[in-house]
Protein backbone atom coordinates (compact mmCIF):
# COMPACT_ATOMS: atom_id res chain seq x y z
CA UNK A 1 0.00 0.00 0.00
CA UNK A 2 2.89 2.33 -0.59
CA UNK A 3 1.23 4.03 -3.54
CA UNK A 4 -0.95 7.04 -2.85
CA UNK A 5 -3.81 5.61 -4.91
CA UNK A 6 -4.68 2.05 -5.80
CA UNK A 7 -7.32 0.48 -7.99
CA UNK A 8 -9.75 -2.15 -6.79
CA UNK A 9 -8.07 -5.41 -5.78
CA UNK A 10 -9.23 -8.96 -6.30
CA UNK A 11 -10.00 -11.47 -3.53
CA UNK A 12 -7.34 -14.18 -3.45
CA UNK A 13 -7.87 -17.79 -2.44
CA UNK A 14 -6.12 -17.04 0.84
CA UNK A 15 -8.81 -14.46 1.64
CA UNK A 16 -11.71 -16.92 1.36
CA UNK A 17 -13.02 -17.60 4.88
CA UNK A 18 -13.62 -21.05 6.32
CA UNK A 19 -17.23 -22.33 6.48
CA UNK A 20 -17.90 -21.16 10.06
CA UNK A 21 -16.72 -17.57 9.62
CA UNK A 22 -18.34 -17.40 6.18
CA UNK A 23 -21.72 -18.41 7.57
CA UNK A 24 -21.33 -15.77 10.30
CA UNK A 25 -20.71 -13.11 7.65
CA UNK A 26 -23.93 -14.16 5.95
CA UNK A 27 -25.93 -14.29 9.18
CA UNK A 28 -24.65 -10.88 10.31
CA UNK A 29 -25.62 -9.28 6.99
CA UNK A 30 -29.05 -10.89 7.11
CA UNK A 31 -29.64 -9.67 10.67
CA UNK A 32 -29.02 -6.09 9.55
CA UNK A 33 -31.32 -6.49 6.53
CA UNK A 34 -34.21 -7.96 8.53
CA UNK A 35 -33.71 -5.47 11.37
CA UNK A 36 -33.85 -2.52 8.99
CA UNK A 37 -36.91 -3.88 7.24
CA UNK A 38 -38.65 -4.14 10.60
CA UNK A 39 -37.51 -0.64 11.58
CA UNK A 40 -39.08 0.65 8.37
CA UNK A 41 -42.34 -1.06 9.29
CA UNK A 42 -42.33 0.40 12.81
CA UNK A 43 -41.63 3.85 11.39
CA UNK A 44 -44.62 3.51 9.08
CA UNK A 45 -46.76 2.57 12.09
CA UNK A 46 -45.67 5.72 13.93
CA UNK A 47 -43.68 3.82 16.57
CA UNK A 48 -40.39 5.40 15.49
CA UNK A 49 -40.28 9.18 15.25
CA UNK A 50 -37.86 11.74 13.89
CA UNK A 51 -35.26 10.84 11.31
CA UNK A 52 -34.55 7.23 10.37
CA UNK A 53 -31.91 6.29 7.77
CA UNK A 54 -31.98 2.65 6.71
CA UNK A 55 -28.89 0.64 5.75
CA UNK A 56 -30.58 -1.78 3.35
CA UNK A 57 -28.19 -2.68 0.53
CA UNK A 58 -24.99 -1.65 2.29
CA UNK A 59 -24.71 -4.56 4.74
CA UNK A 60 -21.52 -6.07 3.28
CA UNK A 61 -19.50 -2.96 4.13
CA UNK A 62 -19.88 -2.91 7.89
CA UNK A 63 -19.97 -6.71 8.31
CA UNK A 64 -16.78 -7.21 6.31
CA UNK A 65 -14.94 -4.39 8.07
CA UNK A 66 -16.03 -5.50 11.54
CA UNK A 67 -14.69 -8.99 10.84
CA UNK A 68 -11.27 -7.44 10.16
CA UNK A 69 -10.99 -5.88 13.62
CA UNK A 70 -9.43 -7.11 16.84
CA UNK A 71 -10.67 -6.67 20.44
CA UNK A 72 -10.03 -3.09 21.53
CA UNK A 73 -10.45 -1.55 18.08
CA UNK A 74 -13.00 1.24 17.83
CA UNK A 75 -15.81 2.31 15.49
CA UNK A 76 -17.50 5.63 14.83
CA UNK A 77 -19.95 6.50 12.07
CA UNK A 78 -22.63 8.90 10.82
CA UNK A 79 -26.42 8.74 11.08
CA UNK A 80 -27.04 5.64 8.92
CA UNK A 81 -25.83 3.66 11.87
CA UNK A 82 -28.11 0.77 12.90
CA UNK A 83 -26.08 -1.71 10.85
CA UNK A 84 -22.87 -0.61 12.50
CA UNK A 85 -24.37 -1.12 15.94
CA UNK A 86 -25.52 -4.63 15.15
CA UNK A 87 -22.20 -5.51 13.52
CA UNK A 88 -20.30 -4.54 16.68
CA UNK A 89 -22.46 -6.96 18.65
CA UNK A 90 -24.88 -4.53 20.25
CA UNK A 91 -28.15 -6.20 21.31
CA UNK A 92 -30.94 -5.82 18.71
CA UNK A 93 -33.41 -5.32 21.57
CA UNK A 94 -31.49 -2.34 22.92
CA UNK A 95 -31.04 -0.83 19.47
CA UNK A 96 -34.71 -1.19 18.60
CA UNK A 97 -35.74 0.14 22.00
CA UNK A 98 -33.69 3.26 21.34
CA UNK A 99 -35.29 3.68 17.93
CA UNK A 100 -38.71 3.65 19.57
CA UNK A 101 -37.61 6.03 22.33
CA UNK A 102 -37.83 3.56 25.21
CA UNK A 103 -35.95 3.54 28.51
CA UNK A 104 -34.20 0.25 27.70
CA UNK A 105 -32.52 1.78 24.66
CA UNK A 106 -28.78 2.29 24.46
CA UNK A 107 -29.16 6.02 25.09
CA UNK A 108 -32.05 5.57 27.53
CA UNK A 109 -34.54 6.43 24.81
CA UNK A 110 -33.19 9.97 24.40
CA UNK A 111 -30.90 9.57 21.42
CA UNK A 112 -33.08 7.88 18.86
CA UNK A 113 -31.95 6.60 15.49
CA UNK A 114 -28.93 8.85 15.00
CA UNK A 115 -27.39 9.02 18.46
CA UNK A 116 -26.63 5.88 20.40
CA UNK A 117 -23.40 4.54 21.78
CA UNK A 118 -21.87 1.51 23.44
CA UNK A 119 -18.63 1.93 25.31
CA UNK A 120 -18.67 -1.81 26.02
CA UNK A 121 -18.61 -2.58 22.28
CA UNK A 122 -16.23 0.32 21.47
CA UNK A 123 -18.93 1.89 19.33
CA UNK A 124 -18.57 5.64 19.69
CA UNK A 125 -21.82 6.57 18.11
CA UNK A 126 -23.78 7.57 15.14
CA UNK A 127 -23.58 11.32 14.56
CA UNK A 128 -26.19 13.51 12.93
CA UNK A 129 -23.93 16.34 11.71
CA UNK A 130 -22.57 15.50 8.27
CA UNK A 131 -18.85 14.75 8.51
CA UNK A 132 -18.57 15.70 12.19
CA UNK A 133 -17.65 12.16 13.22
CA UNK A 134 -14.48 12.25 11.09
CA UNK A 135 -12.44 14.57 13.35
CA UNK A 136 -13.84 12.75 16.38
CA UNK A 137 -12.70 9.41 14.95
CA UNK A 138 -9.33 10.97 14.23
CA UNK A 139 -9.20 12.09 17.85
CA UNK A 140 -9.92 8.54 19.00
CA UNK A 141 -6.99 7.37 16.89
CA UNK A 142 -4.80 10.10 18.43
CA UNK A 143 -5.73 8.83 21.90
CA UNK A 144 -4.87 5.26 20.94
CA UNK A 145 -1.47 6.27 19.61
CA UNK A 146 -0.82 8.38 22.70
CA UNK A 147 -1.67 5.42 24.93
CA UNK A 148 0.33 3.01 22.81
CA UNK A 149 -2.40 0.38 23.06
CA UNK A 150 -2.18 -0.84 19.44
CA UNK A 151 -5.86 -0.14 18.73
CA UNK A 152 -7.17 0.99 15.35
CA UNK A 153 -10.19 3.25 14.75
CA UNK A 154 -12.62 2.74 11.87
CA UNK A 155 -14.09 6.10 10.89
CA UNK A 156 -17.04 5.74 8.52
CA UNK A 157 -18.54 8.51 6.41
CA UNK A 158 -20.47 8.85 3.18
CA UNK A 159 -19.83 10.23 -0.27
CA UNK A 160 -21.62 13.46 0.66
CA UNK A 161 -19.50 13.97 3.77
CA UNK A 162 -16.38 13.42 1.65
CA UNK A 163 -16.80 17.01 0.44
CA UNK A 164 -16.78 18.53 3.95
CA UNK A 165 -13.85 20.72 4.93
CA UNK A 166 -13.41 19.20 8.38
CA UNK A 167 -12.70 15.86 6.70
CA UNK A 168 -9.58 17.29 5.10
CA UNK A 169 -8.42 18.93 8.31
CA UNK A 170 -8.66 15.50 9.89
CA UNK A 171 -6.76 13.90 6.98
CA UNK A 172 -3.93 16.39 7.42
CA UNK A 173 -3.51 15.73 11.13
CA UNK A 174 -3.89 11.97 10.76
CA UNK A 175 -1.09 11.73 8.21
CA UNK A 176 1.08 14.31 9.96
CA UNK A 177 0.97 12.29 13.18
CA UNK A 178 0.69 8.85 11.53
CA UNK A 179 -2.49 8.03 13.42
CA UNK A 180 -3.92 4.48 13.40
CA UNK A 181 -7.19 5.26 11.61
CA UNK A 182 -8.94 3.68 8.63
CA UNK A 183 -11.29 6.07 6.85
CA UNK A 184 -14.14 4.08 5.30
CA UNK A 185 -16.07 6.04 2.68
CA UNK A 186 -19.44 4.36 2.13
CA UNK A 187 -20.09 5.57 -1.41
CA UNK A 188 -23.72 4.61 -1.95
CA UNK A 189 -23.79 6.77 -5.10
CA UNK A 190 -26.18 9.47 -3.83
CA UNK A 191 -25.49 12.17 -1.24
CA UNK A 192 -29.11 12.60 -0.18
CA UNK A 193 -30.58 13.10 -3.66
CA UNK A 194 -27.49 14.18 -5.61
CA UNK A 195 -25.32 11.69 -7.47
CA UNK A 196 -21.56 11.64 -6.89
CA UNK A 197 -20.93 12.66 -10.49
CA UNK A 198 -23.00 15.83 -10.04
CA UNK A 199 -21.53 16.82 -6.68
CA UNK A 200 -17.84 15.82 -6.75
CA UNK A 201 -15.17 17.21 -9.05
CA UNK A 202 -13.09 14.13 -8.20
CA UNK A 203 -15.55 11.24 -8.16
CA UNK A 204 -12.90 8.63 -7.31
CA UNK A 205 -13.14 9.24 -3.60
CA UNK A 206 -10.32 6.89 -2.64
CA UNK A 207 -7.95 9.47 -4.16
CA UNK A 208 -9.08 12.22 -1.77
CA UNK A 209 -6.08 11.71 0.52
CA UNK A 210 -3.47 11.90 -2.25
CA UNK A 211 -2.32 15.44 -1.48
CA UNK A 212 -1.61 14.38 2.11
CA UNK A 213 0.18 11.19 1.08
CA UNK A 214 -2.63 9.00 2.41
CA UNK A 215 -3.04 5.79 0.38
CA UNK A 216 -6.47 4.80 -0.83
CA UNK A 217 -8.19 1.84 -2.39
CA UNK A 218 -11.49 1.25 -4.16
CA UNK A 219 -13.38 -1.78 -2.87
CA UNK A 220 -16.46 -3.64 -4.10
CA UNK A 221 -18.71 -2.79 -1.18
CA UNK A 222 -21.36 -5.27 -2.36
CA UNK A 223 -19.00 -8.23 -1.82
CA UNK A 224 -18.43 -9.00 1.85
CA UNK A 225 -15.29 -11.05 1.17
CA UNK A 226 -13.76 -8.24 -0.89
CA UNK A 227 -14.50 -5.88 1.99
CA UNK A 228 -12.98 -8.29 4.51
CA UNK A 229 -9.80 -8.71 2.47
CA UNK A 230 -9.35 -4.96 1.99
CA UNK A 231 -10.26 -4.36 5.63
CA UNK A 232 -7.64 -6.75 6.95
CA UNK A 233 -4.97 -5.14 4.81
CA UNK A 234 -5.96 -1.60 5.76
CA UNK A 235 -6.29 -2.34 9.48
CA UNK A 236 -2.90 -4.04 9.39
CA UNK A 237 -1.40 -0.97 7.70
CA UNK A 238 -2.73 1.34 10.41
CA UNK A 239 -1.81 -1.01 13.27
CA UNK A 240 1.77 -1.23 12.04
CA UNK A 241 2.20 2.51 12.57
CA UNK A 242 2.11 3.49 8.89
CA UNK A 243 -0.62 6.05 9.43
CA UNK A 244 -4.12 6.50 7.98
CA UNK A 245 -5.56 4.84 4.91
CA UNK A 246 -8.77 5.37 2.91
CA UNK A 247 -11.09 2.63 1.70
CA UNK A 248 -13.79 3.72 -0.72
CA UNK A 249 -16.59 1.18 -0.57
CA UNK A 250 -18.63 1.23 -3.78
CA UNK A 251 -22.03 0.28 -2.45
CA UNK A 252 -25.71 1.16 -2.96
CA UNK A 253 -28.70 1.94 -0.77
CA UNK A 254 -32.03 0.54 -1.89
CA UNK A 255 -34.23 2.91 0.08
CA UNK A 256 -34.35 6.70 0.10
CA UNK A 257 -31.88 8.83 2.01
CA UNK A 258 -34.25 8.74 4.97
CA UNK A 259 -37.79 7.53 5.53
CA UNK A 260 -39.15 10.85 4.27
CA UNK A 261 -37.31 10.58 0.93
CA UNK A 262 -39.32 9.13 -2.00
CA UNK A 263 -36.06 8.78 -4.00
CA UNK A 264 -37.51 10.13 -7.24
CA UNK A 265 -34.03 11.17 -8.41
CA UNK A 266 -33.36 7.62 -9.65
CA UNK A 267 -35.41 5.12 -11.58
CA UNK A 268 -37.07 2.04 -10.17
CA UNK A 269 -35.25 0.06 -12.85
CA UNK A 270 -31.88 1.25 -11.57
CA UNK A 271 -32.59 0.02 -8.06
CA UNK A 272 -34.03 -3.28 -9.28
CA UNK A 273 -31.00 -3.86 -11.48
CA UNK A 274 -28.67 -3.57 -8.48
CA UNK A 275 -30.88 -5.84 -6.40
CA UNK A 276 -30.86 -8.53 -9.06
CA UNK A 277 -27.21 -8.36 -10.08
CA UNK A 278 -25.30 -7.22 -7.00
CA UNK A 279 -27.30 -7.83 -3.83
CA UNK A 280 -24.70 -8.57 -1.14
CA UNK A 281 -26.83 -11.08 0.77
CA UNK A 282 -28.55 -13.10 -1.95
CA UNK A 283 -25.38 -13.43 -3.99
CA UNK A 284 -23.34 -14.47 -0.95
CA UNK A 285 -25.91 -17.13 -0.08
CA UNK A 286 -25.54 -18.60 -3.56
CA UNK A 287 -21.77 -18.49 -3.24
CA UNK A 288 -21.87 -20.39 0.06
CA UNK A 289 -24.19 -22.98 -1.44
CA UNK A 290 -21.92 -23.41 -4.45
CA UNK A 291 -18.94 -23.99 -2.15
CA UNK A 292 -20.84 -26.62 -0.19
CA UNK A 293 -20.71 -24.54 2.99
CA UNK A 294 -24.50 -24.54 3.42
CA UNK A 295 -27.64 -26.01 1.89
CA UNK A 296 -30.79 -24.24 0.74
CA UNK A 297 -32.51 -25.59 3.84
CA UNK A 298 -29.83 -24.08 6.12
CA UNK A 299 -30.21 -20.70 4.43
CA UNK A 300 -33.95 -20.83 5.07
CA UNK A 301 -33.34 -21.81 8.70
CA UNK A 302 -30.95 -18.89 9.21
CA UNK A 303 -33.57 -16.53 7.80
CA UNK A 304 -36.28 -17.99 10.04
CA UNK A 305 -34.14 -17.61 13.16
CA UNK A 306 -33.15 -14.09 12.15
CA UNK A 307 -36.76 -13.04 11.69
CA UNK A 308 -37.57 -14.43 15.14
CA UNK A 309 -34.73 -12.43 16.67
CA UNK A 310 -35.90 -9.24 15.01
CA UNK A 311 -39.55 -9.81 15.91
CA UNK A 312 -38.56 -10.36 19.54
CA UNK A 313 -36.58 -7.11 19.45
CA UNK A 314 -39.59 -5.26 18.05
CA UNK A 315 -41.92 -6.72 20.69
CA UNK A 316 -39.47 -5.82 23.44
CA UNK A 317 -39.08 -2.29 22.11
CA UNK A 318 -42.81 -1.62 21.90
CA UNK A 319 -43.61 -3.11 25.30
CA UNK A 320 -40.92 -1.54 27.50
CA UNK A 321 -41.67 1.84 29.15
CA UNK A 322 -40.73 5.28 27.95
CA UNK A 323 -38.06 7.22 29.87
CA UNK A 324 -39.12 8.72 33.18
CA UNK A 325 -39.57 12.52 33.11
CA UNK A 326 -36.56 12.84 35.44
CA UNK A 327 -34.35 11.61 32.59
CA UNK A 328 -34.68 15.07 31.04
CA UNK A 329 -32.10 16.24 33.56
CA UNK A 330 -29.56 13.41 33.36
CA UNK A 331 -26.51 13.11 31.11
CA UNK A 332 -26.34 16.85 30.41
CA UNK A 333 -23.58 19.36 31.08
CA UNK A 334 -25.59 22.12 32.71
C-alpha positions, 0 to 999 in steps of 0.5 A: 500500500505504498502508492498514494492511490490504488485500484480495486483489488481482487480477492485471493484464495487465501482471503476466502473464509472457512465455512464457520466464519463465512456463515457468520458473515452471511448471518450478520448481513441478514440480521441487519437487513431484517432489522432494517426492514422491521424498523421501516415497518415500525416507522410507518406505524408511527412507533419510530419518530424523527429521522430514520436512515436505513442501511438496506443494501450496504450490509456487506461494508460494515460486516466485512470491516467489523470482521477485520478488527481485533478486540479493543479496536473502535468504530465511529460513524454517521447517522445511517448507523443501525447496521454498525451497531448490530455488527459490533455486537450490540443487542438488537433489543437495545437498538430497537428500544432506542429507535422507539424512544424507550428507557431500555434503549442504548441512550435511555430512549433519548438519542433515537436513530442517530445518536446511540453509543456503546462503550462496552462494544467500542462503538462511539456513536452515530452522529447527525452532523454530516462529517462531524464524526471524522475529526472525532474518529481521528481524535480517537486514533490520536488517543490510541497512539498516545496510549500506545495500546495498538488499537485501530479506529474505523471512521465511517462517512459517506460520499456526501461527507467526503466534500466537507472541509473538516474531513480534510483537516482530519486527513492532514492531522492523521497523516502528519501524526501517523495516526492508526485510523482507517477512513471508510467512505461508504459511497452509496452513489447518492449524497441525499438526492445528488449523485456523486458525479453531479456533486464531486469534481473528483468522483474517485473518492479513494484518491481524496487523501493523495495530497496528504500522502494517504493511500487509498483503495477502491473496494467492491462494497457489495461483496463482503469477502472483498471488503474483509480482504481490503479491511484486513490489509488496511487495518494491518497498515494502520496497526503497524504505525504506517498512518491513515488509509482510505477505503472507498466502498462502492455500495448502494442503498435501496431505500431513500436517504431517509424515511421521508425521501421518496427517492424520485431522483433515480429510476425504479429500474436502476434500483431493481438492477442492483438488487438482481445483479449485485445484492450482497446477501442473496449473492453471498448465499448462492456463493456459500451454497456453491462452495458446499458450505450450506444447503438451501434448507440451512439458508432458510433456517438462518432466515427464520431464526433471524426473523424471530430475533428481530420480531422479539426485538420489536416486541421488546421495544414496543412493550418496554416503558418510555423514559421517566420525566426525570431523565430530562435532567440526566446526562447533560452538562448544565 
